Each structure stands twice: as structure tokens, then as C-alpha cells.
Amino acid sequence: MTRETGRGRSSTPPRSADVAQLAGVSQKTVSRVFNDEAYVSADVRRRVLKAAEELGYRRNNAARALASGRTRSIGVVTLGTALYGPASLLMGVERAVRDTGYALRVVNTVEGDPTGIAGAVDSLLDQGVDGIVISEPIDEGGDGDGTESSVRVDVPVLVCGAPPPFAAPRVLAAGVGAELMARTVTEHLLDLGHRTVHHLAGPQRWYAARDRLDGWRAALTAHGRDEPPVVEGDWSAASGYAAGRELAADPDVTAVFAANDDMAIGLIRALTEAGRRVPEDVSVVGFDDIPVAAYVSPPLTTVRQPFDAVAQEGLKRLVHAIENPQADPLAASDPPVDLIVRASTAPPPPSNGRTSTQH
């Protein structure tokens, strides 16, 4: 059978032997090019890739998996939620995986399921993934140590935004720097002259909520300020509204750090209804920089999470661990802190501001 190229291409899928014939090289050389092996000249590599593109040749990943012991796939365990943070991090991971040449397999867990992470990991291991990403898990056990001793993992694992949930041959940690960002927004309010900052926290079974609370607390401690009682919400605007009704009744409240933008928006609504002006009477900061944050009234001061940067670096480190099991892990870098100052923050009113500290 004669196989033609270009517009006269046969309907039979091209083989590596066809690529070798068109490129004028051996079939072994074609294999070396597509396996990214060394000792292939740039000219030969270019000829092989050009021939493959002209023929419409696709690598047989199943055969490659048998030969290499790898499926060239990465599994992701993520919480099945539409919340902005976890959903944005998952999108960042999906974009980053595309750049690595690996396939992505996602397993969603459900909040409240104690076997969530363990069951999801087992499912991915059964599919033969080469590495696993644990994306913003929550502490279902409530003990805070993040361990699931029943899970046995034999591939590298990247954990985003939480302590390692199990042992593995190589566990890499990646975080969005939530504690430092929370400290930064708290210090922004203190620098404006507020005597202290109240905190509307997220649900404390979430590691993300704990990190933000820790950053808030560290900023107050570093500046020698009193730590007001924490009000806990559930990430929703409704819970922010309920907290706002409570905080509005306290005349000493002049600044509030909400652990996400949705709660901050609900909080501002409640303060406004109670006659507490934002920011003239009470300054409010959020966390995330959701798309609507710039368009609420007043536009919300917040901090932007670097989801794409964290995903890109984390996947680069994970792929390096997969493909270089004997090498030292790549070093992690600190994520950037991007404080977005808008119109929801201002110095405190004089009666509660710095002048009152002079008595």
C-alpha cells in the first residue's frame, strides 16, 4: 500500500515507520526524538517533527506507557465546589498541566466525606497516574495534622495549601502565601491608623481559613495590638451579612478583615443598613480579588491570590520529581503579594482613631 502525504494522505493512521521513511532516518531515531532522549542532533529532530506534523502522526501514549512504566498522566484531587478560591486553583492547575505534555485526571471530593481524599487517591493510583496534586483539601478530621495514614502512595505528590495528608516517596508543598497576604492586609489597616482590626474568619476546618487567621493574628501581635474575638463565617455573602449585623452594633469596630471577598461584600451591606458608613466609619478588606470586587459600592480593597503562578511552579516541580526520581527537588519560591487598594479602606474616624490613644 502506498502512503501519500499532505492532501493525498491515506485514511489509515500513520505509523512511526512512515515518519522515519519521510524523514530519512531509522525508526529507532524517531522513537528517540519523541521520548526526548539525548544524542539526537537538532537537524534530525527538526526533520522528524516536521515529517510527523506533515503526516498527522500522533504518538501512541499507551505503548509509551508500557515501555516507560509511565502513563504521562497527573491526577488531581480537588474539593467539588464552586467557591472562587478552589475553582480558580483547579483552573490554574489545568492550564499548567497542558504545558507539561501530561494528561489530567480529576477526582472531586465532597465536603463531609471522611474517606474523600483517601478514596480519590486510591482511584487515581488504580488509573496508573505518574503523580498526584492535592488541591486545597480541608481537615475533615478536625485534628489539624492533615494525615491519612491508611493511604499508601508510591508516586510524587504536590500538596497545595495544606499539610501533607499522607506519606509518599516525595511530597512537595505549594501554597498561595495566604498567611503573608493576610498579614499584609491587616497591616494595611493598622498603617491607616486603626487601633486594632476585627476578623471575619472562614470555617476553621479549611486550612485556607486557618492560614488567614494566623496571618491576621501575627500582624496584631507584631504591632502590640489587642486581638478582638473572631467571628466565623462559612465563605458566603449571607454569613458576612450576619456577621456585619453583629459587628455594626459595636461602636469600637473601625476595621474588619474578611477572609474572602464574598463575606466582605455581605458585611458591607449589613454595615450600611445599620448606618455605619464604609469606609468613613468602618474600613473593610477582603481576600481573593474576585471579578466583582472592583465594581461593588464602595470598590473593595482586597488581596489577589496568585493561582496561576502557584500552579505553574508547582506542576514544574512535580514533573521534575516524576521524571528525575533520583534528583534533588526543585526549590520553591515565595508567591507574590498583590494588595489591591480601593475605596473600602480609609483612616478611622477621629473619635476612634489615633487621637483616642493619646489619653
Secondary structure, 3 states (H helix, E strand, C coil): CCCCCHHHCCCCCCCHHHHHHHHCCCHHHHHHHHCCCCCCCHHHHHHHHHHHHHHCCCCCHHHHHHHHCCCCEEEEEEECCCCHHHHHHHHHHHHHHHHHCCEEEEEEECCCCCCHHHHHHHHHHHCCCCEEEEECCECCCCCCCCCCCCCCCCCCEEEECCCCCCCCCCEEEECCCHHHHHHHHHHHHHHCCCCCCEEEECCCCEHHHHHHHHHHHHHHHHCCCCCCCCEECCCCHHHHHHHHHHHHCCCCCCEEEECCHHHHHHHHHHHHHCCCCCCCCCEEECCECCHHHHCCCCCCEEEECCHHHHHHHHHHHHHHHHHCCCCCCCCCCCCCCEEECCCCCCCCCHHHCHHHHHC
